[in-house]
Amino acid sequence: MEYFSSDFKLGILGGGQLGKMLLYETRKLDIYTKVLDASLDAPCRISCNEFVQGSLMDYDTVVSFGKDVDLLTIEIENVNIDALEALETNGVKVYPTPKALRIIQNKAKQKLFYVDHNIPTADFSRFAYSSEIEESIANGGLHLPFVWKAAQFGYDGQGVKIIRSLKDLKSLPNVECIAERLIPFENELAVIVARNVKGQEITYPVVEMEFHPEANQVEYVLCPARIDHSIAEKARSIAVNVAEQLEHVGLLAVEMFQTKDGEILVNEVAPRPHNSGHYSIEASFTNQFEQHLRAILNLPLGKTDSKLSGVMVNLVGAESYQGPVHYENIEEILELKGVTPHIYGKRETRPFRKMGHVTIVDRDINKAREVAEEVKKRIKVISKS
């Protein structure tokens, strides 16, 4: 099929920042795009060929949207899977596949999949409702502390909480969930796997993630991870195995824990371009968004090596500010060498909302990390006075 400067139409479910960055690549390649998002102010709206406002979770909306596209992909996994299956049955190509998305969309199903396929992961218990957890603790079936995770709709640190006492249970929503053993990890790592329709696959270098202690969001991503080569190879091998077992098509970001004794445990996966791969726009030969297009269009996969070391800093809304956004001191960070800001186009800020990111590149990963710290100190995402 001819994709470039043609009648081919790519549908994208979700119009947020990931979709916006994906559209940089579709415009570069002159691929016609149609985007569905619930918000009229979605960042994607200005860059796609067609924009449709509507719910990603509504069956009829998704089916209607997808009827006239040749291939459908996602930028967020909270979508109506039944609708995707109906479209697939009627001849629309859907990547990643609805079968894989149904597993990934629910964290309990995702964890069971790891167990069934001998993929190393932290021990866990599954609950139909959070209210069942206290009884399990009382009967000795579950022990404090542990990590509580909502089975569905968690995103950007939402739907995850460390439970250290019975008091911590009181604020939990009463939903399907898992309780996962709290891992005393050495590092949090991620590997992005690209896999095309033919089953060709390639991995990006292992990255190291540093999290904000309160928001439970990634604060820094470092590539390459500052780990031993043997650990990196183990992480990449496990990530490829996950992608193969899922028969995934597209990008799969595999988040992992490295334990203090060198074990690698899969935490969770994202079936799309991911925050842990944003550094690749400046630092890699082929950035993750172009790679996702190559994979779903069954094109040759691009080189994933890094040209330079890269560190990404997330720009999130300051804790006590809400309203029209203002990027304080952005001129100061532009004076720093190797710094590139990305502003997502969200006009309203609120506490911990992802508003953009900054990439810092350097030959030396430790130097890049130092500059990243300086960027973090200087720039503030606040509201206009």
KEROVO-898186 format. One line per 4 residues: number of its first residue (from 1); their letters; for each residue x, y, z of C-alpha. Coordinates in steps of 0.05 Angstrom, whole numbers. Layout:
N
NUM = a = X Y Z  ... .
This chain:
385
1 = meyf = 0 0 0  23 71 -15  25 112 50  59 177 29 .
5 = ssdf = 24 233 -8  -34 186 -22  -107 171 -3  -84 127 55 .
9 = klgi = -116 151 120  -86 138 189  -134 142 248  -107 160 317 .
13 = lggg = -148 150 381  -126 204 429  -105 276 416  -57 291 473 .
17 = qlgk = 17 306 473  37 236 448  -9 244 389  18 314 376 .
21 = mlly = 90 288 374  68 230 329  38 281 282  106 315 274 .
25 = etrk = 127 251 239  63 241 197  70 312 171  143 299 155 .
29 = ldiy = 123 238 114  58 269 87  13 215 116  -60 236 121 .
33 = tkvl = -87 234 193  -153 234 229  -155 243 305  -209 229 357 .
37 = dasl = -207 263 425  -258 284 477  -230 355 482  -237 410 431 .
41 = dapc = -172 439 459  -133 374 447  -60 389 428  -69 346 364 .
45 = risc = -124 389 335  -78 439 300  -34 387 267  -80 332 239 .
49 = nefv = -118 332 174  -185 316 207  -206 324 279  -267 292 311 .
53 = qgsl = -291 308 381  -317 248 420  -306 197 475  -253 144 465 .
57 = mdyd = -293 98 510  -359 103 472  -371 43 427  -412 79 373 .
61 = tvvs = -365 139 371  -303 96 360  -336 51 308  -362 112 270 .
65 = fgkd = -294 145 273  -257 84 249  -301 64 190  -265 107 139 .
69 = vdll = -193 98 161  -145 47 132  -107 35 196  -122 54 268 .
73 = tiei = -72 65 324  -74 95 394  -38 146 437  -72 123 501 .
77 = envn = -96 54 520  -161 76 553  -204 62 492  -265 19 476 .
81 = idal = -236 -49 459  -303 -78 435  -306 -23 383  -235 -38 360 .
85 = eale = -252 -112 352  -314 -94 311  -272 -50 265  -218 -104 258 .
89 = tngv = -272 -155 239  -296 -107 185  -227 -101 154  -196 -41 189 .
93 = kvyp = -124 -55 210  -116 -40 285  -46 -35 315  -33 -50 370 .
97 = tpka = -84 -106 364  -147 -107 406  -125 -175 434  -61 -145 462 .
101 = lrii = -96 -82 486  -149 -122 525  -93 -153 566  -53 -89 575 .
105 = qnka = -112 -44 591  -126 -82 656  -68 -86 705  -95 -149 737 .
109 = kqkl = -99 -185 670  -31 -158 653  0 -187 716  -34 -254 704 .
113 = fyvd = -7 -254 634  64 -247 661  53 -305 709  24 -350 654 .
117 = hnip = 83 -335 608  138 -341 659  156 -267 655  188 -244 720 .
121 = tadf = 145 -196 760  131 -177 832  84 -221 873  13 -195 875 .
125 = srfa = -59 -208 897  -121 -191 857  -184 -162 886  -252 -148 855 .
129 = ysse = -259 -89 902  -211 -49 946  -258 -62 1005  -235 -135 1006 .
133 = iees = -163 -117 1023  -172 -104 1097  -202 -173 1108  -144 -204 1070 .
137 = iang = -95 -169 1116  -133 -191 1177  -131 -264 1154  -57 -262 1138 .
141 = glhl = -66 -266 1062  -34 -199 1051  21 -163 1089  38 -89 1097 .
145 = pfvw = 69 -51 1063  47 -62 991  31 -22 928  -42 -14 912 .
149 = kaaq = -59 -5 838  -127 6 806  -137 -47 752  -160 3 701 .
153 = fgyd = -155 77 682  -92 93 721  -49 144 686  9 191 702 .
157 = gqgv = 15 168 773  -60 165 786  -89 99 811  -26 79 848 .
161 = kiir = -12 85 923  37 55 973  -3 26 1031  37 26 1096 .
165 = slkd = -20 23 1147  -94 7 1150  -108 81 1152  -81 87 1081 .
169 = lksl = -137 42 1057  -191 93 1075  -180 139 1016  -179 85 962 .
173 = pnve = -235 81 910  -274 16 916  -253 -13 848  -221 -75 819 .
177 = ciae = -148 -72 838  -83 -109 853  -39 -107 915  33 -116 895 .
181 = rlip = 93 -132 938  134 -70 951  201 -82 916  265 -56 949 .
185 = fene = 294 -38 881  361 -11 860  337 23 796  273 34 757 .
189 = lavi = 288 19 684  250 19 618  262 -12 550  224 8 487 .
193 = varn = 213 -49 438  192 -36 366  159 -94 330  129 -92 261 .
197 = vkgq = 75 -134 228  126 -183 200  152 -195 270  217 -157 261 .
201 = eity = 238 -126 326  289 -79 355  301 -47 423  324 22 445 .
205 = pvve = 378 27 498  356 15 570  337 80 604  339 97 678 .
209 = mefh = 279 132 709  277 176 770  208 189 800  177 248 836 .
213 = pean = 165 222 907  97 255 916  65 254 846  92 184 829 .
217 = qvey = 109 211 760  174 204 722  216 265 737  280 248 698 .
221 = vlcp = 295 196 644  369 181 631  395 146 568  437 105 573 .
225 = arid = 420 77 642  480 77 688  480 2 698  525 -57 682 .
229 = hsia = 523 -84 610  499 -152 635  439 -120 670  422 -80 608 .
233 = ekar = 424 -142 564  380 -179 612  329 -122 612  328 -118 536 .
237 = siav = 319 -193 530  260 -194 578  228 -135 543  232 -170 475 .
241 = nvae = 202 -232 505  142 -192 531  131 -162 462  135 -230 429 .
245 = qleh = 88 -263 478  37 -207 466  49 -212 391  52 -137 395 .
249 = vgll = 55 -91 335  80 -20 345  120 7 404  118 -27 472 .
253 = avem = 149 9 531  167 -42 585  178 -12 654  220 -54 702 .
257 = fqtk = 252 -58 770  324 -77 780  330 -108 849  390 -101 893 .
261 = dgei = 413 -172 874  409 -157 799  342 -189 785  297 -156 732 .
265 = lvne = 222 -154 746  171 -127 697  128 -73 729  79 -55 673 .
269 = vapr = 77 -39 599  50 15 553  31 -4 482  50 62 449 .
273 = phns = 102 117 448  120 132 520  148 184 566  211 142 575 .
277 = ghys = 226 150 500  218 226 492  294 235 497  298 199 429 .
281 = ieas = 273 261 391  340 295 402  386 238 421  370 178 376 .
285 = ftnq = 380 164 302  307 145 297  259 176 347  205 134 379 .
289 = feqh = 148 168 342  177 154 273  192 84 296  120 72 317 .
293 = lrai = 98 92 247  149 47 215  125 -12 258  50 -5 247 .
297 = lnlp = 59 8 172  104 -54 167  163 -13 142  237 -28 157 .
301 = lgkt = 253 -9 229  300 48 241  367 51 278  356 58 353 .
305 = dskl = 426 76 374  437 143 409  477 198 376  490 230 444 .
309 = sgvm = 471 215 516  404 245 534  366 264 596  292 284 595 .
313 = vnlv = 260 328 648  185 327 654  151 395 660  91 389 705 .
317 = gaes = 45 439 737  71 468 802  33 441 862  -3 504 884 .
321 = yqgp = -21 534 816  -82 525 772  -105 567 713  -76 596 648 .
325 = vhye = -5 571 642  60 611 647  129 580 638  172 619 686 .
329 = niee = 246 627 668  241 589 602  289 640 572  341 621 623 .
333 = ilel = 341 547 605  346 564 532  414 595 548  440 527 572 .
337 = kgvt = 478 484 522  444 423 493  375 441 520  311 433 478 .
341 = phiy = 242 447 509  178 416 483  113 451 502  51 408 494 .
345 = gkre = 0 462 479  -43 455 541  -67 524 559  -89 508 630 .
349 = trpf = -42 483 684  -59 446 748  -18 410 801  26 355 770 .
353 = rkmg = -7 359 701  43 342 646  53 406 608  117 392 569 .
357 = hvti = 187 364 574  258 387 565  313 344 533  386 355 550 .
361 = vdrd = 439 322 506  514 315 518  569 265 504  573 252 579 .
365 = inka = 510 225 613  532 253 680  542 322 651  473 319 619 .
369 = reva = 444 299 687  477 359 720  446 406 668  379 372 677 .
373 = eevk = 382 388 751  395 460 734  336 461 686  291 432 740 .
377 = krik = 312 486 789  301 543 741  238 531 702  170 533 737 .
381 = visk = 102 516 707  55 564 742  -9 602 727  -12 673 704 .
385 = s = -22 724 759 .
